[in-house]
Amino acid sequence: MCCQFGNRTDLIRSHTRYRAFPKLRKHGHVNRQLARHLALAAIENGEPLAWFEQLYGQAESAGVSIVPWADLQPSPNLVSWLERERIDGTGRSALVVGCGLGDDAEELRRRGFDVTAFDISISAIALAAKRFTGTEVEYVAADLFHPPADWARGFDLVHEAYTLQVLPRGLRCKAMGQLASFIAPGGRMLLIARARDEAEDPGEMPWPVTRSELGTLQRVGLEELSFEDYFDAEKPPVRRFRVTYRRPAIVGRA
Ligand SMILES: C[S@@+](CC[C@H](N)C(=O)[O-])C[C@H]1O[C@@H](n2cnc3c(N)ncnc32)[C@H](O)[C@@H]1O
């Protein structure tokens, strides 16, 4: 149980005061206070996934700048991988996990994939659909922990960026099992997350992942194809893991 975050009344009192927060984005600096307060209060209430809809719901009226990860452009960590690997998605399917406002999903569609993108927040899905009117991406409100049955082993590429790191540690193992379950035989997953060493303090949300945590993905049957541990080009630079996995193809099938 994650209860080191202080008195619940204080948390609730402080996040109802969010309107008084200083500018939420100032000179490119992202203010994460509101998201952190909502996250901690949700965990305290025993509903660790509730805060995503609370945050995006408020963004529908207050503007998307209150969502700390809403850069309104595809992740450079995704784009540089797509470029370097010369990925062409023509004729292939992709599933975007925790798609938020949809920029990564649209990028994969531009590169030819037939894209399904989902998020637990119905408001995030509504915002994404509104931003990309006429999109060919299928946006779906769904929970990683209760996905539609027909997604099992259904996708050539699963793209997961930054969802694991906003889930409490207690949910990550199950989350990774779910991520793996979406990959078709012979298909791949690209996973991008904030990174830390085992002994390093996870600090505040987003809580970076460790390499040993990611070991779960191999235990559930995936092969690790590549593992990058690097600092990205953000200011200040952020340490990331960018990892690709593959589900072995079924041998003996014609
Ligand atoms: C840190 S954000 C990253 C969003 C997006 N991938 C991006 O890079 O902008 C994590 C996203 O995961 C979504 N999420 C969290 N838990 C989820 C779950 N159980 N099922 C589906 N989406 C979830 C959140 O609503 C949020 O949009």
The ligand as an SDF file (V2000), in Angstrom:
LIG
                    3D

 27 29  0  0  0  0  0  0  0  0999 V2000
    1.8660    9.4350  -19.1140 C   0  0  0  0  0  0  0  0  0  0  0  0
    0.4620    9.2930  -20.1110 S   0  0  0  0  0  0  0  0  0  0  0  0
    1.1650    9.0500  -21.7150 C   0  0  0  0  0  0  0  0  0  0  0  0
    0.1860    9.3260  -22.8100 C   0  0  0  0  0  0  0  0  0  0  0  0
    0.7310    9.1030  -24.2220 C   0  0  0  0  0  0  0  0  0  0  0  0
    1.2410    7.7600  -24.3890 N   0  0  0  0  0  0  0  0  0  0  0  0
    1.7710   10.1220  -24.5410 C   0  0  0  0  0  0  0  0  0  0  0  0
    2.9270    9.7390  -24.7340 O   0  0  0  0  0  0  0  0  0  0  0  0
    1.4350   11.3120  -24.5910 O   0  0  0  0  0  0  0  0  0  0  0  0
   -0.1760    7.6940  -19.6970 C   0  0  0  0  0  0  0  0  0  0  0  0
   -1.5100    7.4160  -20.3570 C   0  0  0  0  0  0  0  0  0  0  0  0
   -1.9500    6.1150  -20.0080 O   0  0  0  0  0  0  0  0  0  0  0  0
   -3.3420    6.1360  -19.7650 C   0  0  0  0  0  0  0  0  0  0  0  0
   -3.6430    5.0080  -18.8790 N   0  0  0  0  0  0  0  0  0  0  0  0
   -3.2970    4.8490  -17.5820 C   0  0  0  0  0  0  0  0  0  0  0  0
   -3.7450    3.6850  -17.1170 N   0  0  0  0  0  0  0  0  0  0  0  0
   -4.3880    3.0720  -18.1320 C   0  0  0  0  0  0  0  0  0  0  0  0
   -5.0750    1.8370  -18.2490 C   0  0  0  0  0  0  0  0  0  0  0  0
   -5.2020    1.0000  -17.2150 N   0  0  0  0  0  0  0  0  0  0  0  0
   -5.6190    1.5270  -19.4420 N   0  0  0  0  0  0  0  0  0  0  0  0
   -5.4950    2.3780  -20.5030 C   0  0  0  0  0  0  0  0  0  0  0  0
   -4.8650    3.5700  -20.4360 N   0  0  0  0  0  0  0  0  0  0  0  0
   -4.3100    3.9120  -19.2630 C   0  0  0  0  0  0  0  0  0  0  0  0
   -3.5810    7.4900  -19.1340 C   0  0  0  0  0  0  0  0  0  0  0  0
   -4.9190    7.9190  -19.1930 O   0  0  0  0  0  0  0  0  0  0  0  0
   -2.6280    8.3660  -19.9340 C   0  0  0  0  0  0  0  0  0  0  0  0
   -3.2220    8.8970  -21.0750 O   0  0  0  0  0  0  0  0  0  0  0  0
  1  2  1  0
  2  3  1  0
  2 10  1  0
  3  4  1  0
  4  5  1  0
  5  6  1  0
  5  7  1  0
  7  8  2  0
  7  9  1  0
 10 11  1  0
 11 12  1  0
 11 26  1  0
 12 13  1  0
 13 14  1  0
 13 24  1  0
 14 15  1  0
 14 23  1  0
 15 16  2  0
 16 17  1  0
 17 18  1  0
 17 23  2  0
 18 19  1  0
 18 20  2  0
 20 21  1  0
 21 22  2  0
 22 23  1  0
 24 25  1  0
 24 26  1  0
 26 27  1  0
M  CHG  2   2   1   9  -1
M  END
$$$$
